[in-house]
């Protein structure tokens, strides 16, 4: 890897560490019910996000996102129903 790439990733990891430290220090004293609510909310958000993304890729692969295609029937050349 190039030196610039390594420096970029080191900077990103340092920013992540600083932001996590800042977030942890800002929480202060939180009761157990608060931690449970925080973990459940984060897990629920992840489940919803991952589930919707999976449905998006599934519908795309199945062809549900394609525009409709009109097909002419051979016995109805102009598209009108004959009586």
N, C-alpha and C positions, 0 to 999 in steps of 0.2 A: 504494500500500500504506500501511497505517496505521503510525504510529511504533512501536506495540507489536509488530506483526508483524516489522518490520525488526529491532528490538532482540532479539526472540526468535531469529531466524535468525542474527544476529551472535553471540549467546551460544552457540548450538549449534555454529557454526563454530569459535569460540574453544575450546570444550570438546573438540571433535574434534582441533584442532591440539595442545592441551596433552596429550591422551591419546596421540596418535601420538608426540609428542616424548618423553613418559615411557616409552612402550614401546620406542622406539628406543634410548634411553639405558640401559635395563635389559638389552638384549641383550648388550652388551659385545662382546668379540672373538669372533666366530663364524666357524668355517672355512667354506670354500666348500661342503662337503658338508652343513653345517647349513643354509645358505641354500637349497640345492637341495631338501633334505627339507622345509623350511618352505614353500617355494613349491609343491612337489608336493602336500603335504598340504592346503594351502589350496585349490588348484585342484581336487583330488579332492573335497573337501567341497562346493565350489560346484557341481561337476558332479552329484553325488548329490542335493543339495538342489534344484537346478533341474530335474533329471530327474524326481524324485518329484513336484514341484509340477506339471510338465507332465502327467504321468500322472494326477494327481488331477483337473485341469481337463478332460483328455480323457475320462476315464471319466464325469465328471459330465455333460458335454455329450452323450455317447452314450447316456445313460440307464441306465448300469450301476449307478448308486447308488440307483435307485428301488426301492421295496418291491415284492415280487412281487404280481401280480394273478391271482386265480383266475378262470377262465372256465368257466361251465357249458356243457356240450355239450347240444344240443337233444334228442338221443336218450337221454341219461342225466340225467334231471331231479334225482335225489337224489345223484348223484355216485358211485353204486356200479356196478360192472361187472356187466352181465347176461350169464348164460350161456345 
